[in-house]
Amino acid sequence: MDKLKLEKLSIKPVSSAVVSEDINSTVMQTLRCACKRYLYAPIRQCRSGHCLCSHCSDPPSRRMCPECGSPVIQARNLALEAIAAKLLIACVYRTAGCLEVMPQGYGMLVHEHQCLYRPYDCFAAKCAWTGQAHTLLAHMEKSHRERVFVGFEKVFKVKKIENREEMDMMFLFSCLNNLFWVKLIYRKTDTTFFGAVQYVGNINTAGKYSYSFEVKSEDEKSKKLFRFDRKTHEDIVSFDVIFGSHDCFCFPISIAKYFAESDAISINLTIQSVAQH
């Protein structure tokens, strides 16, 4: 090839960032188990050499490889574990049982905020208990039995409507094979009653249940009804935020006085499965 032809040749430089991104993408695909989960320590292998996540290999003595059906052996792939530790991050609640692993970044912060294994705090002011959702009912029944209600319907009798002071009631409802936080308050600054129900647990399940608050009044001349219906709230959204948004039961004291009988009202709460509608 003569000099002129060499001068016309154009070699485009490849950016190191592009190479790095391509390599990372390839490695990330390699760091996936046959079940599509990311591989993270401990990474075990089957007899054919396929690497498996802890979900597919624990305990090894009772597992078969989902890729080829070979038995899982005790040996771990330490080299791959070291690579995974550089590129991936495990959920902070891994020791509690969460197996979620993903590339480092904002996604894990979002996951941990709603992780099924995240700890719950007791709502009682002087109670320092913290535990997972599946231990919540046992704690409440042992330490705060008066705040546990078994059933999906409850009537709250509220008195002294004419001179109503601040009110704050919170219960743990056990019904429909699930747990729900229920809060009913009265704020003098807003001159309004607020009520809402949170589903305890997976945020994707909250939409499968609904709640309704209902106030009725009847006399010889008329029948009055005030009702609010909504799907249950996710428990990662605080009641303060829910009440502040007014996306809940909001019952002004002026209307409560209109419904009151003998200076009292009855607020009926019902929790039900959306499928029942």
N, C-alpha and C positions, 0 to 999 in steps of 0.2 A: 504494500500500500504506500503510495507516494506521499510526500510531505503535505501537498495541497489537500488531499483527501483526509489526512489526519487532522488538519486544522479545521475542517468542516464538521468533524465529529463533535457532537455535543453530549457530554456526560452530566446529567443532572444530579447534584448532590442530594443524598437522602438525609432528611432531618433526623437527628438522634431521637427527638421527641416522638416522631412517627414510628421509628423502630421500637422504641421503648413501649409505646402504646400497643403496638402489634404483638410484641412479646408478652406483655401483661395479659392481653386478651387471650392469647393461646394458653398461657399458664392457667388462667382462671377457668378456662374450659376443661383443662386437665384436672383441676382441683374440684371435680364434681363426681359424686358417687353415681352408680347406676340409677338410683332413685331421684337423681337431679339435685340432691342437697349438696352444699359445699362440703368438702373434706376438711376436717379440723381434728387436731389431736384429741383422743388417740385414733390414728388411722391404721386399721388392720387390713390384712390381705386374705384372699382365699388361696387355695393351693395352686390355682392357675395364674395367680399374680394380680388379679383385679383388686383395686383399693376400695375400701368400704368406709362409710361414715359410721359414727358410733351408734346411730339409730338402726343400721342394718347389721351391725356386728356385735352388739352387746346383748346378752353375754355370748362370747365366741363359741362356747361349747354347744350352744343350741341353735346356731345360725348357719344358713346356707347362702351362698353367693347369689344375689338376685340376677346377676349377669349370666352366669354359666351353671349354677347349681352345685358348684364344688363346695366342700366344707370350708368354713372360715378357720384360719389358724391363729395362734396366739401372737405370732410375729407382727411387729409394727413397722411401718415404713417411716423411719426417723427422718430421712432426708426430706420426704414430702411434708412431714409435720413441720420441719424448720421453714420450708418455703411458705406453707400456709400461714404460719405465725407472722410472716412479713407482709402478707397481702390481705389476710382476712382478720376479722375480729369476731369474737364470740360474745353472746349476750352476757351482760353482767350477772344475770340470774342463772347462769349455767349450773352452778353448784346446787341450785334449788330444783333443777330438772329441765330447764329450757335447753334445747339442742340447736337453737337458731344461730346460724353463722352467715355472715355476708361480707362483701367488700367493705373496707373501712370508709366511713363517711357518715353523712347525715341520716341515712336510712336506718342505721342501728339505733340512733337516738330516738327516732320515731317508734321503732319496734319496742325498745325498752320502756317507753312511756306507757305502752298498752300491752306489755307482755303478760301472758296468762300466769306467769310465775312471780310477778312483781309483788312486793309486800303490801299489805293493807294495814292502816292504822285504825285503832279503835276510836270511835267518835266521842267517847266519854272523856270529859275534860281532864280528869286526873288519872286516866288509865294509860299506861305506857306500853300496852300490848301491841305487838306487830306480828303479822303472820300472813300466810298465803290464803287465798280465797277458800280453799277446801277446809281450812281450819277455823274459819270465821264463825260459823254457826256454833261450833262447840264452845268457843270462847264466850260468845254472847250468852249462850244458855247457862254457862257456869258463872259468869261474872255480872251479867246485866239481863237476867231473865225477864225482868219487867219490860224490857225494850224489844223482846222477841214476840212476834205474832205469827201463828201458824194458820194460814188461810189466805184466801184471795179477796175477801171483802171485809171492810171494817168501817164502823161509823164513829166519827170523831164528834163528840158533844162539846161545843164551845159556848161558854157562858159569859156573862157581863159584857154584852155587845155594846151597850151604851157607853161604858167607861172601860173599853178594852185596853189592857196593858200589853206590853211586848210578850210574844209567845213563841216558843221554839220547841217543837216536838220531833223526834226522830226515832224510827223503828227499823228493825230488820225483819222483813216479811219472808217466811219460808212457805212457798206455794208453787204449784205447777212444776215440781222437781227442780226448782231454782231458788235463788236468793235475790231479794230486791231491797234496796235502801228506800225508805219513804220518809220524806221530810215535809212538815207542815208548820208554817210560821205566820206571825203577824208582826208587821213593822209599822210602828207609829209614824215614822218619818214619811212612809209611803201611804199610810192609812189603808193598807191593803193586806189581805191574806194571800200567801203564796204556798203552793204545794207542787211537788214533783216526785217522780219515781225513777230510780236508777236501776238498771240491770247489773248485777254483780257478775263480772267475768268477761268473756269474749265480746269485744265491741261489735263483732259481726252478728251476734245473736240478739243484741238489744232490740233490733227492729222486728223481731218475731213476737214481741209482746207489747201490749198496750195498757194504758191506765186511764181511768176516768174519775173525775171528782164531780160530785153532783150535790146540789142543795135544793131541797124542795120545801114548799110551804103551801098550806091549803086551809081555806076557811069557807064559810058559807057562801061568800060572794065570788071567790076566784081561786085558781090554782096557779102557783108560781114555780118555775123551774129554771135553774142555772146549771149548765153542764159544760165541762171541758174534757175533751178526749185527745190523746196523743200516744204515739209509740214511746216505749220506755227509753230513757236517756242512757247514754253510755256512761259508765262509772268513772271515766277519765276526765269528764267535765264536771267541775265542782258545782255544788248547789248554788253558791253565790253567783257564779256565771249564769247558770240557768235562770235564777230569779231576776238577775239584772237584765237579761234579754227579754223577759216576759214571755218566753216560750214555754209556758207552764200554766197551771191553774192560778189565776189572778182574780181575787174577789174583793172589790173595794168595800170598806166598812159602811159606806153610804148605802150600798145595795144590801149588805148583810143586815142592816137595821130594817130594811124593807121586808126581809124574809124572816126576821126574828119573831119568835113566839116565846113569851115570858122571858124576854131578854136573853134568848139562847138560840143557837142554830145547830143543825146536825149536818155535818159534811160527810157524805158517803163516798168511800173509795173502793174501786173495783180494779183488780189486775187480771188480765186474761190473755190468752194466746190470740195472736192476730188471725190465725187459721179459723177461729171460732166465729169470726164476723161473717 
